[in-house]
Amino acid sequence: MAELDYQYIGELVLRAQEGDSDAFAELYVATYQQQYRFSYRYLQDEFLAQDALQETYILALKNITTLRDPHVFVSWLNQINMRVCFDTHRREKRQEVELDRYEQFHLTERANRGEGDSPEDTALRQDQQDYIVRQVMSLPFSESQAILLRYFRNMKLEEIADMMQISQSSVKRYLNSGREKLAKQLK
C-alpha cells in the first residue's frame, strides 16, 4: 500500500476548501483505493461498497469547509466512511429483519401459536440490539470502530489492524477499553 503524502493532502484540502474542484478530484484519486478496501471489507458487497463510497465523498465534499486541520483529512474521511458503512449495513440488516418478520408472521399463522418466536419477540430483540448498537456508537471513534468490526462483522484482529492501519496491540487496547466503557453504560 502506497504511503500518502500528508503534506500534499493538506495542500489539496486547503485548495478544495477554497472551491477548487480539481483539488478535490485529486483528493479522491489519492484516497479512493484505501476507502474502497475498507468499505468492501466492512460491507462484504461490491455494490454496497461503491454506494457507500459515493455517499462518503459527497459528504466530504459538502463538509470540507468545516475541517479545521487539513492534515487530518484522511482520518476525517475514515470516520465519515465508517459511519456511512455502519448506516448502510444497519439499513441492510433492518431490511433483512423486516423480511424475516414477514416470513415469521406467515409461518406463525400456519403453525401452532406456541411454536417459535412471535413477531413481538423478534421486535423486542431487535430493539435491544438497536440500543446496544447506539451505546457502541457513543464510544470514542476508534473504540466503536474496533468493537463493530470485531463483534458485528466477525473480523479477526489482524484484519481490523490492517483496516484501521494500527497495530494488533492497539486493536486489543481499543477493544478492552471499549468493552469496559460499554459495560458501565449498559449497567
C-alpha positions as semicolon CSV with decimal commas, in nm:
position;residue;x (nm);y (nm);z (nm)
1;M;0,000;0,000;0,000
2;A;0,143;0,336;-0,103
3;E;0,202;0,587;0,171
4;L;0,006;0,908;0,147
5;D;0,190;1,239;0,141
6;Y;0,001;1,415;0,419
7;Q;0,166;1,749;0,346
8;Y;0,040;1,734;-0,013
9;I;-0,302;1,613;0,105
10;G;-0,319;1,915;0,338
11;E;-0,241;2,150;0,050
12;L;-0,511;1,986;-0,162
13;V;-0,761;2,024;0,121
14;L;-0,686;2,395;0,150
15;R;-0,739;2,436;-0,225
16;A;-1,060;2,230;-0,211
17;Q;-1,187;2,443;0,078
18;E;-1,140;2,745;-0,147
19;G;-1,361;2,583;-0,412
20;D;-1,101;2,416;-0,637
21;S;-1,283;2,111;-0,775
22;D;-0,962;1,976;-0,932
23;A;-0,805;1,964;-0,585
24;F;-1,098;1,760;-0,453
25;A;-1,067;1,530;-0,755
26;E;-0,702;1,474;-0,663
27;L;-0,801;1,401;-0,303
28;Y;-1,047;1,145;-0,436
29;V;-0,783;0,977;-0,651
30;A;-0,531;0,975;-0,365
31;T;-0,770;0,819;-0,112
32;Y;-1,020;0,615;-0,314
33;Q;-0,845;0,275;-0,306
34;Q;-0,793;0,279;0,071
35;Q;-1,151;0,388;0,132
36;Y;-1,289;0,128;-0,109
37;R;-1,094;-0,153;0,061
38;F;-1,242;-0,051;0,395
39;S;-1,597;-0,025;0,258
40;Y;-1,574;-0,358;0,079
41;R;-1,434;-0,539;0,382
42;Y;-1,697;-0,388;0,608
43;L;-1,999;-0,439;0,382
44;Q;-1,875;-0,751;0,201
45;D;-2,064;-0,646;-0,111
46;E;-1,912;-0,471;-0,412
47;F;-2,220;-0,265;-0,497
48;L;-2,293;-0,159;-0,140
49;A;-1,927;-0,059;-0,102
50;Q;-1,949;0,158;-0,414
51;D;-2,270;0,319;-0,289
52;A;-2,112;0,384;0,050
53;L;-1,810;0,546;-0,115
54;Q;-2,028;0,769;-0,324
55;E;-2,209;0,886;-0,012
56;T;-1,878;0,925;0,175
57;Y;-1,725;1,152;-0,086
58;I;-2,045;1,354;-0,127
59;L;-2,049;1,417;0,248
60;A;-1,678;1,502;0,243
61;L;-1,727;1,750;-0,042
62;K;-2,027;1,913;0,128
63;N;-1,848;1,944;0,461
64;I;-1,484;2,000;0,365
65;T;-1,502;2,365;0,472
66;T;-1,575;2,252;0,829
67;L;-1,243;2,066;0,852
68;R;-1,017;2,288;1,062
69;D;-0,689;2,099;1,026
70;P;-0,631;1,998;0,664
71;H;-0,362;1,749;0,767
72;V;-0,619;1,522;0,934
73;F;-0,827;1,486;0,617
74;V;-0,760;1,112;0,584
75;S;-0,866;1,042;0,943
76;W;-1,173;1,261;0,896
77;L;-1,258;1,075;0,574
78;N;-1,209;0,740;0,753
79;Q;-1,463;0,845;1,015
80;I;-1,715;0,953;0,753
81;N;-1,667;0,625;0,566
82;M;-1,703;0,421;0,884
83;R;-2,031;0,593;0,974
84;V;-2,167;0,557;0,620
85;C;-2,073;0,187;0,610
86;F;-2,227;0,133;0,951
87;D;-2,550;0,304;0,846
88;T;-2,558;0,112;0,518
89;H;-2,503;-0,220;0,695
90;R;-2,769;-0,131;0,950
91;R;-3,018;-0,045;0,675
92;E;-2,947;-0,374;0,502
93;K;-2,990;-0,567;0,827
94;R;-3,314;-0,381;0,900
95;Q;-3,449;-0,488;0,560
96;E;-3,346;-0,846;0,631
97;V;-3,517;-0,830;0,971
98;E;-3,833;-0,694;0,810
99;L;-3,831;-0,981;0,561
100;D;-3,770;-1,227;0,844
101;R;-4,057;-1,076;1,041
102;Y;-4,284;-1,105;0,740
103;E;-4,185;-1,469;0,689
104;Q;-4,214;-1,539;1,061
105;F;-4,559;-1,386;1,069
106;H;-4,675;-1,615;0,791
107;L;-4,509;-1,917;0,948
108;T;-4,678;-1,833;1,276
109;E;-5,013;-1,805;1,101
110;R;-4,973;-2,156;0,963
111;A;-4,817;-2,315;1,269
112;N;-4,942;-2,353;1,620
113;R;-4,927;-2,033;1,824
114;G;-4,690;-2,184;2,083
115;E;-4,406;-2,262;1,840
116;G;-4,110;-2,034;1,765
117;D;-4,063;-1,663;1,827
118;S;-4,360;-1,438;1,783
119;P;-4,326;-1,117;1,582
120;E;-4,339;-0,931;1,914
121;D;-4,039;-1,128;2,047
122;T;-3,848;-1,057;1,726
123;A;-3,927;-0,684;1,751
124;L;-3,821;-0,674;2,118
125;R;-3,493;-0,849;2,038
126;Q;-3,431;-0,601;1,754
127;D;-3,499;-0,306;1,988
128;Q;-3,248;-0,444;2,239
129;Q;-2,987;-0,487;1,967
130;D;-3,051;-0,130;1,842
131;Y;-2,998;0,001;2,196
132;I;-2,666;-0,180;2,227
133;V;-2,553;-0,050;1,888
134;R;-2,639;0,307;1,991
135;Q;-2,428;0,261;2,304
136;V;-2,138;0,127;2,096
137;M;-2,165;0,425;1,860
138;S;-2,147;0,664;2,155
139;L;-1,797;0,536;2,239
140;P;-1,488;0,719;2,108
141;F;-1,448;0,654;1,735
142;S;-1,152;0,411;1,747
143;E;-1,315;0,203;2,020
144;S;-1,654;0,187;1,846
145;Q;-1,488;0,104;1,515
146;A;-1,286;-0,180;1,670
147;I;-1,591;-0,322;1,851
148;L;-1,813;-0,302;1,544
149;L;-1,556;-0,470;1,324
150;R;-1,478;-0,743;1,579
151;Y;-1,820;-0,831;1,716
152;F;-2,066;-0,716;1,449
153;R;-1,859;-0,804;1,141
154;N;-1,671;-1,100;1,300
155;M;-1,334;-0,982;1,174
156;K;-1,001;-1,111;1,302
157;L;-0,765;-0,886;1,495
158;E;-0,513;-0,873;1,210
159;E;-0,787;-0,771;0,964
160;I;-0,903;-0,495;1,196
161;A;-0,547;-0,374;1,246
162;D;-0,497;-0,363;0,870
163;M;-0,823;-0,175;0,811
164;M;-0,761;0,076;1,086
165;Q;-0,391;0,099;0,997
166;I;-0,280;0,036;1,354
167;S;-0,104;-0,246;1,538
168;Q;-0,284;-0,551;1,673
169;S;-0,196;-0,445;2,026
170;S;-0,372;-0,112;1,965
171;V;-0,677;-0,303;1,842
172;K;-0,673;-0,511;2,162
173;R;-0,637;-0,194;2,370
174;Y;-0,934;-0,029;2,192
175;L;-1,143;-0,345;2,234
176;N;-1,068;-0,373;2,606
177;S;-1,125;-0,005;2,673
178;G;-1,445;-0,005;2,467
179;R;-1,583;-0,315;2,641
180;E;-1,514;-0,162;2,984
181;K;-1,692;0,162;2,892
182;L;-1,977;-0,030;2,733
183;A;-2,022;-0,244;3,044
184;K;-2,054;0,073;3,256
185;Q;-2,304;0,225;3,010
186;L;-2,521;-0,085;2,998
187;K;-2,549;-0,120;3,378
